[in-house]
Amino acid sequence: MSKSVLIIALMLLPLGAGSGELLDRIVVTVNGNGLLQSDWDGELHYELFMSGRPSSALTAQDRQSALNRIVDQELLREQMRTAEFKAASAEEINEQVSLLKKQNEEEHAGQTWSGRSVEVERYY
C-alpha cells in the first residue's frame, strides 16, 4: 500500500465516524412489532397533560404504567388486525353520538353541547 493511499484513508476516517444520528429507538417489542421511545414519551406527555401535572411530578411508576399502556394498545391493535369486525354504519354512529349528547345534558344541566356536528365518512 502506498503512503499516499494510507494518508487519504486516515483523512477520510473521521468523516465516517460522525455520520450516524439517532432518530428514535425501540424500547420494547411486542410480537415482533417495535414500540418506539417517542411512543412512550407521547403517552407520558398525554398523561401529564390530562392530569394537569408538571413533568417534574413524573415518577418511575408513571413511566412503567405508560409503557404498560402502549404495550396493551399494541396487543389490542394486533388482535383487531386478525379479527373481522363489522364496520359501524353511519346510523349507528349518529345514534351513539345522540346518546352521548343526551348523557352530557343530563350530567351537566344548563350547559349546551358545544361540539360541532359529526360528519361520518367511510375510509375503507
C-alpha positions as CSV (number, residue, x, y, z in Angstrom):
1,M,0.0,0.0,0.0
2,S,1.4,3.3,-0.9
3,K,2.0,6.1,1.5
4,S,-0.5,8.5,-0.2
5,V,-3.4,5.9,-0.1
6,L,-2.8,5.5,3.6
7,I,-2.8,9.2,4.2
8,I,-6.0,9.6,2.3
9,A,-7.6,6.8,4.2
10,L,-6.6,8.3,7.5
11,M,-8.0,11.7,6.4
12,L,-11.4,10.2,5.5
13,L,-11.7,8.1,8.6
14,P,-13.2,10.9,10.8
15,L,-15.9,11.7,8.2
16,G,-17.5,8.3,8.7
17,A,-17.3,8.4,12.5
18,G,-19.9,11.2,13.0
19,S,-22.2,10.3,10.1
20,G,-24.9,8.4,12.2
21,E,-27.7,10.2,14.0
22,L,-30.0,8.5,16.4
23,L,-33.6,9.5,15.5
24,D,-35.6,7.1,17.7
25,R,-35.1,3.8,19.5
26,I,-37.1,0.7,20.1
27,V,-37.8,0.4,23.8
28,V,-39.8,-2.9,23.7
29,T,-41.0,-5.3,21.1
30,V,-44.5,-6.8,21.1
31,N,-44.8,-9.9,19.0
32,G,-42.2,-8.6,16.6
33,N,-43.5,-5.1,16.4
34,G,-41.2,-2.4,17.9
35,L,-42.6,0.3,20.1
36,L,-40.5,3.5,20.0
37,Q,-39.2,5.8,22.7
38,S,-41.3,8.6,21.0
39,D,-44.5,6.5,21.5
40,W,-43.6,6.1,25.2
41,D,-42.8,9.8,25.6
42,G,-46.0,10.7,23.9
43,E,-48.0,8.6,26.2
44,L,-46.3,10.2,29.2
45,H,-46.9,13.7,28.0
46,Y,-50.5,12.9,27.3
47,E,-51.0,11.5,30.8
48,L,-49.3,14.6,32.4
49,F,-51.4,16.9,30.3
50,M,-54.7,15.1,31.1
51,S,-53.9,15.0,34.8
52,G,-52.7,18.6,34.9
53,R,-49.4,17.7,36.5
54,P,-46.0,19.2,35.6
55,S,-43.3,16.9,34.1
56,S,-41.3,17.3,37.3
57,A,-44.0,15.2,39.1
58,L,-43.3,12.2,36.9
59,T,-42.5,9.1,38.9
60,A,-41.0,5.7,37.9
61,Q,-44.4,4.2,38.5
62,D,-45.9,6.7,36.0
63,R,-43.3,5.7,33.4
64,Q,-43.9,2.0,33.9
65,S,-47.7,2.5,33.7
66,A,-47.3,4.4,30.5
67,L,-45.2,1.7,29.0
68,N,-47.7,-1.0,30.0
69,R,-50.5,1.1,28.3
70,I,-48.7,1.3,25.0
71,V,-47.9,-2.4,25.1
72,D,-51.6,-3.1,25.8
73,Q,-52.6,-0.8,22.9
74,E,-50.3,-2.7,20.6
75,L,-51.7,-6.0,21.7
76,L,-55.2,-4.7,21.0
77,R,-54.2,-3.4,17.6
78,E,-52.8,-6.8,16.7
79,Q,-56.0,-8.6,17.8
80,M,-58.1,-6.1,15.8
81,R,-56.0,-6.8,12.7
82,T,-56.6,-10.5,12.9
83,A,-60.3,-10.3,13.9
84,E,-63.0,-9.5,11.4
85,F,-65.0,-6.6,12.7
86,K,-68.1,-5.3,11.0
87,A,-67.8,-1.6,10.3
88,A,-70.3,0.6,12.1
89,S,-72.9,2.2,9.9
90,A,-73.5,6.0,9.8
91,E,-76.8,5.5,11.6
92,E,-75.2,3.5,14.4
93,I,-72.5,6.2,14.8
94,N,-75.1,9.0,14.9
95,E,-77.2,7.1,17.4
96,Q,-74.2,6.8,19.7
97,V,-73.4,10.5,19.3
98,S,-77.0,11.3,20.2
99,L,-76.8,9.1,23.3
100,L,-73.6,10.8,24.4
101,K,-75.2,14.3,23.9
102,K,-78.2,13.2,26.0
103,Q,-75.9,11.9,28.8
104,N,-73.9,15.1,28.7
105,E,-77.1,17.2,29.0
106,E,-78.3,15.1,32.0
107,E,-74.9,15.3,33.8
108,H,-74.3,19.0,33.0
109,A,-77.8,20.6,33.3
110,G,-78.0,24.1,31.9
111,Q,-74.9,23.8,29.7
112,T,-75.1,23.4,26.0
113,W,-73.4,20.9,23.7
114,S,-70.5,22.9,22.1
115,G,-69.4,20.2,19.7
116,R,-69.7,20.6,16.0
117,S,-72.0,18.3,14.1
118,V,-70.4,14.9,13.3
119,E,-69.8,14.1,9.7
120,V,-69.4,10.3,9.1
121,E,-67.1,9.3,6.4
122,R,-66.1,5.9,5.3
123,Y,-62.4,5.3,4.8
124,Y,-62.5,1.7,3.6
